[in-house]
Amino acid sequence: MGAIALMERVIGGILTVATVLVTVAMVGLVILAVVMRYVFGAPLIYSYDLSTLLFAWMVFLGLAVAERARAHLAVDVIDMALPGRWRGTLFAVRQVAMAGLSLFIAYIGWQLFSRAGMIMPSLRVSIGWLYAALPIGFALLALFQLLALARLVDGSRSESA
């Protein structure tokens, strides 16, 4: 296994586990909040803020997980109409463009995170924890886009894999 594939596998595995754990925690929290509110009549005051925080992390970490699995929606009509060599070129151009856009969004997200000064009242933590999901998620997305490009250049993955 090459270094690129190993890095992709290790980081992807960690992200997949983290995304699953965050999803399970969010679902468990929402179920607990509903039970506490409607069965016991004692709502959890922090459940809304915490579920929002967990949802943001689930979504933005999930971007990278989906990119690794090539599970994002795509229209591949042009890809299928091109000969194999041109498909690889189109894939490379698309990966570079998407990685550039992802890094730009990560930069904008970092600026937003840097200015976060509010406190989430029910949790008593900085709202920066919420905003941090954006730059981290898009940076990881860009990493997987560039790793896919590196594997294409390395020849260990076809452009349609």
Residue pairs with C-beta under 8 A, 6 or more apart in sequence:
1 9
2 154
2 156
4 147
4 150
4 151
4 154
4 156
5 151
5 156
7 147
8 68
8 144
8 147
8 151
11 140
11 143
11 144
12 64
12 65
12 68
12 144
15 61
15 64
15 65
15 68
15 140
16 65
18 61
19 58
19 61
19 62
19 65
22 54
22 57
22 58
22 61
23 58
25 54
26 51
26 54
26 55
26 58
29 44
29 47
29 50
29 51
29 54
30 47
30 51
32 44
32 47
33 43
33 44
33 47
33 48
33 51
36 42
36 43
36 44
36 47
37 43
37 44
45 122
46 122
46 123
48 122
49 120
49 121
49 122
49 123
50 122
50 123
52 130
53 120
53 123
53 129
53 130
56 130
56 133
56 134
57 133
57 137
59 133
59 137
60 133
60 134
60 136
60 137
60 138
61 133
61 136
61 137
61 140
62 137
63 137
63 138
63 140
63 141
64 137
64 140
64 141
64 143
64 144
66 72
67 141
67 144
67 145
67 148
68 144
70 148
70 161
78 90
79 87
79 90
79 91
79 159
79 160
82 90
84 159
87 159
87 160
88 152
88 158
88 159
90 159
91 149
91 152
91 159
91 160
92 149
92 152
92 153
92 159
95 145
95 146
95 148
95 149
95 152
96 149
98 142
98 145
99 142
99 145
99 146
99 149
102 138
102 139
102 141
102 142
102 145
103 138
103 139
103 142
105 134
105 138
106 134
106 135
106 136
106 137
106 138
106 139
106 142
107 135
108 134
109 131
109 134
109 135
109 137
109 138
110 135
112 131
112 134
112 135
113 128
113 131
113 132
113 134
113 135
116 126
116 127
116 128
116 130
116 131
117 126
117 127
118 126
118 127
119 125
119 126
119 127
120 126
120 127
120 129
120 130
148 157
151 157
152 158
152 159
